[in-house]
Amino acid sequence: MLHPIHLTLNGICRDLTLDDPRITLLDLLRERMALPGTKKGCDRGQCGACTVLVDGRRINSCLVLAVTLDGAEITTIEGLAEGGRLHPVQAAFIEHDGFQCGYCTPGQIMSALGLITEGHAGDDPERIREGMSGNLCRCGAYHGITEAVQDATRRMADTSAGDAA
């Protein structure tokens, strides 16, 4: 049985037909949509490497069946930079060495963006670490990640204030 779904993926409307209702969003992104930036880590929702935004909220894409997302807006790491210009969260991760091997970085960045846009980041390192606790870094780059989230929060607030003026 075929399952048609409509998604907005990184700002582009997509009509898809799924032949298997059991395909996860992670596998759809990586295998069918050629978006390998979202990483498959544990495939159990424990590491956060597969974090993407669905309707502006962070989710572990390995735990969600794609067929359940009909009509959703999905943002992956590939959808952040605009015209070759890095998103403020991406730029902050680079400037604060918020990564080492880089495998978890796409999920960390997407989780950080979700944390900031949900209004849960603030400037308190403990609050940020708690908010990012669903994303694991085997290399231990947590200090740089926390600093990057603090910096990105300020950058995004400055951008929003500039847009409002």
QUIDAFEN-V430615 format. One record per pair of residues at least 6 apart in sequence whose C-alpha atoms are under 7 Angstrom apart, sorted by sequence separation. I is the first residue (numbers start at 1). J is the second residue. D is the distance in Angstrom with one decimal. If there is no record, write none. Layout:
BEGIN
[[I:J:D] [I:J:D]]
END
This chain:
BEGIN
[[7:13:5.8] [8:14:5.9] [29:35:5.3] [30:36:4.8] [41:47:6.5] [52:58:5.6] [53:59:6.1] [81:87:5.0] [99:105:6.2] [115:121:5.4] [121:127:6.7] [7:14:5.2] [51:58:6.3] [52:59:5.7] [80:87:5.7] [121:128:5.4] [6:14:5.7] [7:15:6.5] [41:49:5.6] [51:59:5.4] [52:60:6.7] [6:15:4.5] [40:49:6.3] [51:60:4.6] [52:61:6.4] [5:15:5.9] [6:16:6.2] [39:49:5.3] [40:50:5.8] [50:60:5.5] [51:61:6.0] [5:16:5.3] [38:49:7.0] [39:50:5.0] [50:61:5.5] [4:16:5.6] [5:17:6.2] [38:50:5.1] [48:60:6.1] [50:62:6.5] [4:17:4.2] [3:17:5.4] [4:18:6.1] [2:17:6.3] [3:18:4.9] [45:60:5.8] [2:18:5.7] [3:19:6.3] [115:131:6.6] [2:19:4.8] [45:62:6.3] [55:72:6.1] [129:146:6.6] [1:19:6.4] [3:21:6.9] [44:62:6.7] [45:63:6.1] [54:72:6.5] [55:73:4.9] [128:146:6.4] [43:62:5.5] [44:63:6.8] [54:73:5.6] [55:74:6.3] [90:109:6.6] [54:74:4.6] [89:109:6.5] [112:132:6.9] [53:74:5.6] [54:75:6.5] [111:132:6.7] [125:146:6.3] [53:75:5.1] [52:75:6.0] [53:76:6.7] [26:50:6.7] [52:76:5.2] [89:113:6.6] [108:135:6.1] [123:150:5.5] [77:106:5.8] [77:110:6.6] [104:137:6.1] [26:61:4.8] [25:61:5.2] [26:62:5.1] [24:61:6.8] [25:62:6.3] [112:149:6.1] [116:153:6.1] [24:62:5.8] [38:76:6.8] [101:139:7.0] [24:63:6.7] [25:64:5.8] [38:77:6.8] [100:139:6.3] [24:64:5.5] [25:65:5.7] [37:77:6.1] [24:65:4.3] [25:66:4.5] [37:78:6.6] [100:141:6.5] [23:65:5.8] [24:66:5.2] [99:141:5.6] [22:65:6.1] [23:66:6.1] [98:141:5.8] [21:67:5.9] [98:144:4.2] [97:144:5.3] [98:145:4.2] [96:144:5.2] [98:148:6.3] [96:147:6.4] [93:145:6.6] [96:148:5.5] [58:111:6.0] [49:104:5.0] [52:107:6.9] [93:148:5.0] [51:107:4.6] [58:114:5.5] [92:148:4.8] [49:106:6.9] [50:107:5.5] [53:110:6.8] [57:114:5.9] [49:107:4.4] [52:110:5.7] [56:114:6.8] [48:107:5.8] [51:110:6.1] [92:151:6.2] [51:111:6.3] [92:152:5.7] [53:114:6.9] [5:67:6.6] [7:70:6.1] [89:152:5.0] [6:70:5.2] [7:71:5.2] [8:72:6.3] [9:73:6.1] [10:74:6.2] [88:152:5.7] [5:70:4.9] [6:71:5.2] [7:72:5.4] [8:73:4.6] [9:74:4.9] [10:75:4.8] [7:73:6.0] [8:74:6.0] [9:75:6.1] [10:76:6.6] [88:155:6.4] [38:106:6.3] [88:156:6.7] [10:79:4.7] [37:106:6.4] [38:107:6.8] [48:134:5.7] [49:135:6.7] [47:134:6.4] [48:135:4.3] [46:134:6.9] [47:135:5.3] [48:136:6.4] [47:136:5.1]]
END
